[in-house]
Amino acid sequence: MRKRKISEIIGNINQKYVDEAAAYTGIEKHDRPYARKKWSGLAASFALLMLAGAAILPAVLKGSEADSAKYKYYISGAERDMEWPWEYKTDSEKYQTIEFNGNAYSIKNLNSIDTELLGDALGTCKAEGIDPYTGKKYTETFEVRKINGVSEERLVAAGNDNGFYVYRLNEETTPAMFGEMIELYGLTQNLQFNHYTVCEGYDEKGYFTVNDDAYIWQILSECRDARLYSETDVFDGSNRNYLTFTATSDALGVYKGAVYISEDGYFATNIFDYSYIYFIGEEAAGKIINYVKNNSAKAAFEPYEHTIAGTLTEIGDGYVLIDDRVLCTNEEDGTVYKIYTDDIRMRRCIECTDMKVGDTVAVKYRGNISDGNEIGSAYSMYKGTLVDGGLAIPE
């Protein structure tokens, strides 16, 4: 796993470990009113470094009952922690910071934002990057666009014809009022409540999808006067009953973060990189919890990242073929997947590593697999080891 991705996966780490890491690092009181510490900083880094293998890999491999029946073996492995050559980096990897209107912004998400989410042009900015191999500094002029519904004092989109990326203001404070947060980030249009987990303490009691989140936003919109809870930076789930919603928003540069709504009246989230906790009251929280429990359908566990794995059987012009028969209980149930490699992140996995036909590999992707078993949204491929019950299988 690349180091820069660690901050992106904090929403998928069991809150128990984040809490323990916070206690370990000794988080102090705030130095200034409503200043918040990053979830991806001191409070989380220790847990992630220690638990990356234990916490992330099972989330990738844990699939549906159908997958469990089909597959006997799994792939154990992780992306190579390497610095890619400059020419094989995306613009978001090259240019992690920009300066706009005298303010410094940092990249929020390495994936590009859909142009349909972009608003008016705000001007241009200077983007800076450095090639760690040569020490050469690079600058680029990016166009800056407003993100629909979002204040440019919080987030902007910057880029060019190759794509636009979400950048966040470096110096920011947490909104003191819940309503202010909603307005600054345009949450009613940029955040949906779809998938959630019922939690009792740290025990997950089931996975569900909400039929319609309009009522949730109706209740939350009535909580605009809720104040920031500033006693702690960490939502402690150890002695609470609560719902954990999976929060994904391209407009906010968030992929599978978390929103917590607890029976004792708290709304907490990590989607802004800083922990935001508001006391919305037991009545409001109770209405939301009761509503979703009565207007939901059971769902399968949803992993943080979608992965297919198997034997690399062909490296073609703009594609690779992966056969998963080696994983199957019955070989006849195997599938050959065609994965397109137009994305530079896929090409570098082939051209900058010792990847070759016959290797056991795993591929990460977003989106869906076509009826013809084709994947057009893959972004990483890495070698792994075939395992059965934790034991490596000789190949």
Phi, psi and omega in degrees: 000132179289143185301322185290350179272350185301319183293339182281341187257003185300331179293345182259358179274135178309128183302335178304317183287326177295317179299316181296323178293322179298318179294322182296318184277351175067058181299133183261175176293164184289144178279337178216160185303126173063016173285137185238150178268145180296139172294331183271008182260226187302321185294336185247335190299320181297315180297318183291320180296321183280332190243011184305312181293319185284325187265328186272314185300316178299328180293328178286321187273339184289111185241200181281171177297326179296318178296320181298324179286325183285318189260134175260326183245164178224169178256126174254126180172175180209159177301148179289133179274086186222158176265115183286150174304148186308316184290348179256012179262150171282165179300326180291332177279326180288314188246088185277344180227150174224159173243127182216127180054037178080005181244150178264134177236149178239152181301137181260324183210135183284349179267143183290155181265143178296132182298338178293342180269359183270142178254216185295153173288136181252349182137205178234164180218164176262123177252138183234145176206164180222136177278111184294339180283322184252343184078003181286135179266141180236146173230150180216145174263118179255148168281142179248130181236150173286146173263129186308124176084353186250136177290134177292351174284355179241304183224146171223164172251133180225143180168205182209204182296342179280348180138158177247149183229152181276128175239144181246148177296131183291313183265103180216157175241154180287133177305135182288334182241146182300319181296324178297319177298316180301316183289316183300323184254003180054046189297327182297336178254343187249001180221128179243148176255103182246294184260141177211162178239135175275125184236135171241104191064231178261008178271126178271122187258358179158157181242140187214163171239140180275135180293320183201131183260009182301319181292325178300314180291330176298314180292314181297325179292340177274001182251026186299334181274000179297136184263155177298134176269109190253013180285334181208157176267356189240131172280113182268110181266005189298323183238033182235154165257132186198168174251139174248112178269137173281123186247111176235130179208113178297323181297327181264000181068036185240131174236112177051053167279200183220143169236128180250134172233117187254154180299332180273013166100022182248143171247122181224148180205155175245013188289348180259012184075338174251150180281125177248122179230125179232145175265104182267353178097149182295325182295311180296315180298320179297320178298317181294313182297316179296321182296309185292327179292334180261358182224049183222165175236146178297146181222163176280159173303136180250112182291160179296319179230145177272136185221138166240153184214162178160206181263130176285112186255343180202137171244104184256188179277097179090012180199165168225157175246135178232128182252122184265014181301328182298340181268343194278148173297317175240123185301328182294346178273001184291160181226142174257122181256140174255116183248122180281142186242030178294326180296132182301332180291334175278319181299321182291331178296332180269315189276338184251005179232181180265032179297135180210162178301135181103345179288148171274121189226163172232146181234131175262141182209164172239165181085207186241161173267132183290168178299336179267017179061039177253143180235118182254002186238029179285147182223000179201142175219134182212156181279150180217188181238135177287127182229155176223110180061031179091356181257134178291139179256123179300137180254000000 
